[in-house]
Every structure is written in structure tokens, then in C-alpha cells.
Amino acid sequence: MNLFQRVLYLTLFIKEKFLRFFLSNHIKTSFKNSTSKTVIGDGATLDIKAKTLNNIEFVKKEMTSLVNRSGYCTDILFDYVKDNGIKVIFIKDAVKILNLLGEEQGFITERTGFNGFIINLLTGNGFLYKSKPVFILESENKDFYYILFSVYKLCGYLHKLPGYDYDSQKLFKIYSKTAPKSDISKLSIEQTNSLKEAVMRDNEASKFVIDIAKIKDSMLKSAKPETID
């Protein structure tokens, strides 16, 4: 199952479990993250997330502008990453190494413990057990759309969209690898909301990349010279 398929399966799975969980959970009545608030009570749920929605639109506009400037060239995307103080590391056999850590190549947010230690070794950041956000890619990976997917997530992270924090990403990493068999019934409401936000952010990144790919495909088709049968 590829990345986009896994996100889709996880989204459908989380929606069902999320609703069931809310119906059975009456302990907590509210949840907050950096830009949203959810209030639950009397059989209804109120999401106060105007700032989150504004930030989502801002990220889309910023990324659209970046794509337009890039000319579908990855160098511009990498410049954006580096300009925001994030290292871009190309490593031979990166996919194999990251698989051992349960990670995927591309944008990796903060990690702690063993994973943080190994990522710091890979990126030359010393013998620390907490790593900084970084891009780690296979040496020959210059696929524009794959890079764009990761850069979109980086942009959301930089604009502090919920779902990119350490706890949310940790939950997403765990449950995305086992969906749709995962059981989230034991998660707290904060954890469930965090997981939901992380899923939504990945969906937004996926949809953006797919839309850009469609636009590019349409441009290529329209540019083809007419042929005479």
C-alpha cells in the first residue's frame, strides 16, 4: 500500500472510530490545540477553529505560489526548505535505514529517544536524543511530487497547524501503519483529536499534490501538437 492509499484508508477508519468514541465518552467536555477548540456536551459538538481554517488557506496560497515559481523544479522546493532553517540530507539507502526506525523519507518532525539519536547521527547533529525537524531523502530521489508532498507538510508545520506537533505525529505514525485494524477506543479525547488533526493534515497535503499533478497533466495535454490521422 503506498502513502496516499494508506492515508485514505486511515481517514475512513478514523472517521468511524472517532464518532463511536465521542458517543461513548462523556468524561471530558473540551479540547484545545494551538488554533482550535472543540466543546462537547448535550449530544452536540462545537468546533471553534476559524484560525485553523485561515491558516490552512494561507498554507495553500503559499504553496501554490511556490509551485508557480518553481517551474516544477525540485531545486526551488529545496531552497524553500533550507531558507526556513531545515536541513536537507541525501543518504544512500535512506529508505532502508528509515524503515528500520519506522520512518519514511521526506520531512521528519522532532523525534526523541532512539529514533532521535539515530536521526541526529545521520544528519551530523551529534549524540543527542532529541532531533530537530529535517528532510532525509534517498540519494537519487528528485521526484517533484514526492518532495512537494513533504514540503507542504513542512509549510503547515511552520504555520503551527494542529496535527504536526510531536504527540500528534507520534500517534499518526503508530496508527497509520496498522489501519484499518487499529483500535483507538482507549485513546483519550485529546489523543483522538490529535490523531484526527494529523490525518487531516496529511489529507490536505495529498489533495494539494494531486490537484497540482492534474493541473500539470492538463498543461501537458494542451501543449501537445495536433496530429493528423
N, C-alpha and C positions, 0 to 999 in steps of 0.2 A: 504494500500500500504506500503510495507516495505522500508527500507532505500535504498537498491540497486535499486529497481524499481523506486523510486522517483528520484534518481539521473539520471537514464536512461531517464525518461520522461522529466526531466528538460533539459538535454543535447540536446535532439532533438528539444525541444521547443526553447531553446536559439539560436541554430544554425540558425533556420529560422528567428527569430526576429532580430538576430544580423546582418544578411545580409540585411534585409529590412531596418534596421536602418542606416547602412552605406550608402546605396544607396540614402537615403533621407536627410542625414545630411552632410552639407558642411561648417559648421561653424568652427569646429576645424580641424586641419590638422595633429596633432601628439598627442601621448600619451606615457607616460613613467611610469614604475614601477621600483621596486628595481633592476631587472635584465633584463628587456626587453624594447624595444622601438617600437612603431607602427607609421609609417608615412603614411598618406593618401593624395592622390592627383592625378589629371588627370585620374580618373577612376581606379586607382590601389592602392593596399595596400601592404606595405612592412613591414614585421615583422623582427626586428633585435633582436634575442633572443638566441644567442649562449650560453650565460652564463646560462640562464634559462634551456636550454636543457641539458647542462653539469650538472647542479645541480640536475635535475630530474634523470639523470642516476646515479649520486652519491648517491641519496637517495635510489634508487632501490638496488644498490650494498650493501649499509649499512644495509638495512632492510633484504636483502637476507642472509647476514652474521649473523644477529641477529636471524633469524628464524633457521638457521643451528645450531647455538649454543644453542638455546632454547630447542631443542628436543620436540617442540610443547607443551612446558610448560609455562603457563602464568607468573610464578614467575620471569622468566628471562626477560619477557617483562616489568613487573612492576619495576624490578631493573633498566632497561634502563631508564624508566620514572623518577624514583627517582634520578638516577645518574645525570640527566640533570636538577635537581633542581625543578622538578614539583611534587606537592603533589598528592597522590593517596588517595581518600576519598571514603569509602564504607558507604552508608547510606541506612537504611531501608526505603522502599517506595520512593527511589530516582527517579524512573520513574514518579510517580505521581507528586512529587514536581517539577521536572524539566519541566514536561508537562505544569504546571501552568505558568511557565516562558517562555514557547515556546522553551525550550531547550531539547536536547537529552543527555542521559547518554554517558559517554566517555570523549574524550578530548574536553574541552571548552576553547576557547581563551579568551582574555581580554574582559570584559564586563563593561559597565558603567551604571549609573543611578540605577533604582530599581533592575534590574537583577544583577548588580554588587554588590549592597548592600546585597541582599539575598544570593548570592553565597559566599560572604565573611562571612556571618553568618553561613552558612552551613559548611564552611571549617575552621572556627575558626580564621579568619583573621581580626576580629574587625568590627567596624561600619564605613566602608569606602564605597564610592560609585563607586569605580573602583577596579575590581578584577584582579588578576593575572591568567595566564593560569593554568588550573587544570584538573585533572581527577576525575570525580564524577561517581560512579557506584553503581548499586543495590547491596545490601549485598552479594547475592548469585551468582552474575554474574562472572563466571570464564571461559566464553566461549572464547576459544583461538582465533577464527577468528574475533569475535567482537572486542576483545581487540586489535588484530593485526591491524584492520582497523583504530582504533583511534591512535595507536602508529605510524603507517605510516604517518598519518596526522601531528602528533607531530614532526616527523623527518623532514617533509617538512617545517614545521613552523620554526624549529631550524635552518634550512639551508636557511631561508629567501626566500623561493619560493613565487612568487606573488600569491595572492589569499587567503593567510592566515592572512593578515592584518585586523585590526578591521573593516574598512569600507567595505571591500570585504565580510567578514564573515557576517556582518550585512545584506548586500544585499542578500547574498545567503540564509540566514535564512528566510528572508521575502519571496523571490520568490520560494524557494524550497517547501514551504508549500502550495502554490497556483497554481503551474504549473499543467497542461499546459494552465490555464486560465489567467495567469498574463499578464499585458500589460507593456512592458518595453520601449514603444515608447517615453516616457517622460524623460527617463534617459539620462544623458549627455554621451558623448563618453567615458569619464573617468570611469563613473559608469558602463557602459556597458562592457568595457574591464575588469574592476574589477570583475564583476559578471561572465564573461566568464572564467577568470582565476580561480575563486573559484570553478566553475563547473568542470573545467579540473582537478584540484587537487583532488576533490572527486572521479572523474572517475578513476584517476591514482591509488588512494588508493583501490577502489573497484576492479579494474582489478588485482592488485597485490594480494589481498586476494583470489580472485577466482582462480588465477594461482597457488597459494600455496596450496589451497584446492584440486585442481586437481592433483598436484604432490603427496600430502599425500594420496589421494584416490588411485592413481596408485601404490604407495608403498604398501598399504594395500592389494590390489588385488594380486600383485605379490608375497606377502608373504604368501598368503593362501595356505595351503597344497592341493595337488590334491586329488580329491575324485573319488572313483570307483563306477560307477552306477550299 
